[in-house]
Each structure stands twice: as C-alpha cells, then as structure tokens.
Amino acid sequence: MSLDVAALRSDTPGVAHRVHLNNAGAGLMPRPVLDAMLGYLTREAEIGGYEAAAEAAGTLDGVYDSIARLLGAERDEIALTENATIAWQLAFYALAFRPGDRILTARAEYAANYVAFLQVARRTGAVIEVIPDDPNGVLDPEALAAMIDERVKLIAITWVPTNGGLRNPAAAVGRIARAHGVTYLLDACQAVGQMPARVDELGCDILSATGRKFLRGPRGTGFLYVRRDLLRDLEPPMIDHFAAPWIAPDRYELRRDARRFETWENNYAARLGLGRAVDYALALGLDAIETRCRALSARLRDGLRGVPSVAVHDLGPDPAAIVTISVGDHDPDAVKADLARSGYNVSVSRPSSTLLDAQARRLPALLRASPHYYNTEDEIDRFVAALATLLSGRD
C-alpha cells in the first residue's frame, strides 16, 4: 500500500512552517493527535481533572490495546511511562545481578543505557562486554552466539542507534537469546514508528520505546513491554500503591500485569495523544511507512554524498531513516543554526551519546537529518541544495 503524501501533509500543521528533518528527535504531530490532546485538556478545564479522566476512561484504557497491537503483544504486557528512558530503567533495574554476571551489549549502545550498566556493574560486580561487529559495522550474531555461557545474565542492545542509520539485527539476537534462555532487553526508541516492531518476531523479553519520535506522538510519553512469563519474576525498583496495592498493614501485593511499572498519577492528555499516534501509524501500515522512510533516507544519502566536504557516516547495508554526516571543518552547531534560519530542522549527534562507537570510528559531532513519510522528495532535494550552498558560502 502506498501512502497519500498530500493527505498526510494536510494532516500535519508543521509542514507549513518548516522542512522538518528531525524526526529522530521529535516527529511533527498529526492533527488527530493534537485534537485528542487539546480536546481532553479543554474538558479538564471545563469539568475538572478527575472528572475528565473518568469520562475518558474507556479511551484511556484502549491505549494499552493499541500499543499491544503495534507490538504484537498482549495488553497485560504493556506499561505506559513518561518516556523511553524511564521505561528502560524500570525494567533494567528490576533485574538482579550478582558478581561475575555478564551483560552483553552493542558498540553503538546509547549513553543513558551504558551508564546504567556501569552503575550496576559497580554495585554488584557484574561485568559489561561489547558484542563485536561484522565488517559492515553491524552487530555480528555469530560473534554473539560464541560469547554465550552460563554467566550471561542479559543481552541489552539498541536496535537503531541515535548516531546514525545502523540497524542492528534485533530478531537474530532474539533467536540466540531464546535458544539459550538469556533475558533480552531491546531499546527500540528510534525504530518504533518507522518500521514494524513485533515482539513475537523480535524475540525480546523487554522492549522500551518513546511516543515522540517516529510515532509522531507527544513528548513526555513512552511505553514498556515485558513478556508475561518474565513479568512475574520482576519487582520494580520503585513502587507506589498503584503498582502494588497496600493490602495489609505489613504487606503489599504487586499487580499481576505490566502496570506494576506505573505510578498512580499521569498526564492523561499525553496518553490520549500517544494512543491516537499509535492508531494513526497502524492505520497507515508499518510496512508502507518503512518503505517510504527507506526511499527518502536513501535519496538523502545519495544527494549528500555529492556535496563537497560532506561525509556520510551511516553503517550497514540497509540503513534506517537517520542520516548522519560530518561537514568538514565546519562547526555542526553553527551549520544547524544556519539551516534553522533557512527553515530546515536538523539536530547534532555528539560523540558522548554513543561513546564507544564514536571513539572506535573517531567520529566528531555529526549533523543528523531524519526524514519521515510526510516529507517530500522535493524537500529532500532542497535541503541538499541548501546545505551545499551554505557550506560553499562558508568556504
């Protein structure tokens, strides 16, 4: 199924003002998402916060069903959180580590995750080991399989890193994890919304993601999947009386579903926006979204390779819709600012966000452009031309 780009753009108020190539930061919300949030906030103002939540209870509850459909999961395996980092941390810190336990991760692992590994290693005596890459810079499943022994407690990788279009072989990792009974935690923050992400195909035990990026939901939203068979063994590092009802003066009882990772108070307008964003993506079809994202990012890479002083740094034979470049001796922050003044939104990816990969490849701060399905081919071409003109003028 092909996408009606004109209709999608009419649904996206932001395209009238900017060429938005920062969807790996935060996608532009479509009008149905905006309407759902504004409508709910209006009701809160009209009748009160508790009353608006009660009125919308059925729709709010349906957000769990929407995310479950998106992930190929069951609704009791889904928790809603304030962002993807909190989702990831709640699950990771619920795992018990002992001295000598091995945590296997990817070279391009995100900084927020890696510093958590370091903290747990310091506290418990667990060790962190990096899975080797293949010659294309992609995580090597054969190398991973050779690392497995009885001390491997966790495999935790980022599917699509923040600093480029690399796609790590998440499903292949899942097959290895399942074959050896190793817990598998997948950071899908940059993947969900631009490609299918079904946990039954990925084989992960835990998955974390955000609403604000390629799903085009609001900021301040995220979600967590925890496989039902693992869930009963995990106690969150922090709980309240929603996650664990207080049933006797000296006893609480954890919820039986993944909502044991939630707390009582929430931003219900944002949750409704997240649910509408998920439904929007499902209606379009993740296969169709992925096809268009691949085409636009390939067009962007091809165009950028023809710009003097630009080098494309994305790895792998099948990169995702995150395009990272260096711009010679030019300051990427200054280039980003100049582009913003011309109406183009991009971001800067710093070495500290993926330190091991940046050091291994000697990467500087990179300019990051991340198109989405509502961008047009003309916008891609105009961006390449604008960047070329800007850099030549600076030279």
C-alpha positions, 0 to 999 in steps of 0.5 A, spaced: 500 500 500 502 506 498 501 512 502 497 519 500 503 524 501 498 530 500 493 527 505 498 526 510 501 533 509 494 536 510 494 532 516 500 535 519 500 543 521 508 543 521 509 542 514 507 549 513 512 552 517 518 548 516 522 542 512 522 538 518 528 533 518 528 531 525 524 526 526 529 522 530 528 527 535 521 529 535 516 527 529 511 533 527 504 531 530 498 529 526 492 533 527 488 527 530 493 527 535 493 534 537 485 534 537 485 528 542 490 532 546 487 539 546 480 536 546 481 532 553 485 538 556 479 543 554 474 538 558 479 538 564 478 545 564 471 545 563 469 539 568 475 538 572 481 533 572 478 527 575 472 528 572 475 528 565 479 522 566 473 518 568 469 520 562 475 518 558 476 512 561 474 507 556 479 511 551 484 511 556 484 504 557 484 502 549 491 505 549 494 499 552 490 495 546 493 499 541 500 499 543 499 491 544 497 491 537 503 495 534 507 490 538 504 484 537 503 483 544 498 482 549 495 488 553 497 485 560 504 486 557 504 493 556 506 499 561 505 506 559 511 511 562 513 518 561 518 516 556 523 511 553 528 512 558 524 511 564 521 505 561 528 502 560 530 503 567 524 500 570 525 494 567 533 494 567 533 495 574 528 490 576 533 485 574 538 482 579 545 481 578 550 478 582 558 478 581 561 475 575 554 476 571 555 478 564 551 483 560 552 483 553 551 489 549 552 493 542 558 498 540 553 503 538 549 502 545 546 509 547 549 513 553 543 513 558 543 505 557 551 504 558 551 508 564 546 504 567 550 498 566 556 501 569 552 503 575 550 496 576 556 493 574 559 497 580 554 495 585 554 488 584 560 486 580 557 484 574 561 485 568 559 489 561 562 486 554 561 489 547 558 484 542 563 485 536 561 487 529 561 484 522 565 488 517 559 492 515 559 495 522 553 491 524 552 487 530 555 480 528 550 474 531 555 469 530 560 473 534 554 473 539 552 466 539 560 464 541 560 469 547 554 465 550 555 461 557 552 460 563 554 467 566 550 471 561 545 474 565 542 479 559 543 481 552 541 489 552 542 492 545 539 498 541 536 496 535 537 503 531 542 507 534 541 515 535 548 516 531 546 514 525 542 509 520 545 502 523 540 497 524 542 492 528 539 485 527 534 485 533 530 478 531 537 474 530 539 476 537 532 474 539 533 467 536 540 466 540 537 469 546 531 464 546 535 458 544 539 459 550 534 462 555 538 469 556 533 475 558 533 480 552 532 487 553 531 491 546 531 499 546 527 500 540 526 508 541 528 510 534 525 504 530 518 504 533 514 508 528 518 507 522 518 500 521 514 494 524 516 492 531 513 485 533 515 482 539 513 475 537 518 476 531 523 480 535 524 475 540 525 480 546 523 479 553 523 487 554 522 492 549 522 500 551 520 505 546 518 513 546 511 516 543 515 522 540 519 520 535 517 516 529 510 515 532 509 522 531 506 522 538 507 527 544 513 528 548 513 526 555 510 519 553 513 512 552 511 505 553 514 498 556 513 491 554 515 485 558 513 478 556 508 475 561 512 469 563 518 474 565 513 479 568 512 475 574 519 474 576 520 482 576 519 487 582 520 494 580 525 498 583 520 503 585 513 502 587 507 506 589 500 503 591 498 503 584 503 498 582 502 494 588 496 495 592 497 496 600 493 490 602 495 489 609 498 493 614 505 489 613 504 487 606 503 489 599 501 485 593 504 487 586 499 487 580 499 481 576 500 485 569 505 490 566 502 496 570 506 494 576 511 499 572 506 505 573 505 510 578 498 512 580 498 519 577 499 521 569 498 526 564 492 523 561 492 528 555 499 525 553 496 518 553 490 520 549 495 523 544 500 517 544 494 512 543 491 516 537 499 516 534 499 509 535 492 508 531 494 513 526 501 509 524 497 502 524 492 505 520 497 507 515 501 500 515 508 499 518 510 496 512 508 502 507 511 507 512 518 503 512 518 503 505 517 510 504 522 512 510 527 507 506 526 511 499 527 518 502 533 516 507 536 513 501 535 519 496 538 523 502 544 519 502 545 519 495 544 527 494 549 528 500 554 524 498 555 529 492 556 535 496 563 537 497 566 536 504 560 532 506 561 525 509 556 520 510 557 516 516 551 511 516 553 503 517 550 497 514 547 495 508 540 497 509 540 503 513 534 506 517 531 513 516 537 517 520 542 520 516 548 522 519 554 526 516 560 530 518 561 537 514 568 538 514 571 543 518 565 546 519 562 547 526 555 542 526 552 547 531 553 553 527 551 549 520 544 547 524 543 554 526 544 556 519 539 551 516 534 553 522 534 560 519 533 557 512 527 553 515 530 546 515 530 542 522 536 538 523 539 536 530 547 534 532 549 527 534 555 528 539 560 523 540 558 522 548 551 519 546 554 513 543 561 513 546 564 507 544 562 507 537 564 514 536 571 513 539 572 506 535 570 510 528 573 517 531 567 520 529 566 528 531 559 531 532 555 529 526 549 533 523 543 528 523 537 529 518 531 524 519 526 524 514 519 521 515 513 519 510 510 526 510 516 529 507 517 530 500 522 528 495 522 535 493 524 537 500 529 532 500 532 535 494 532 542 497 535 541 503 541 538 499 541 544 495 541 548 501 546 545 505 551 545 499 550 552 498 551 554 505 557 550 506 560 553 499 558 560 502 562 558 508 568 556 504 
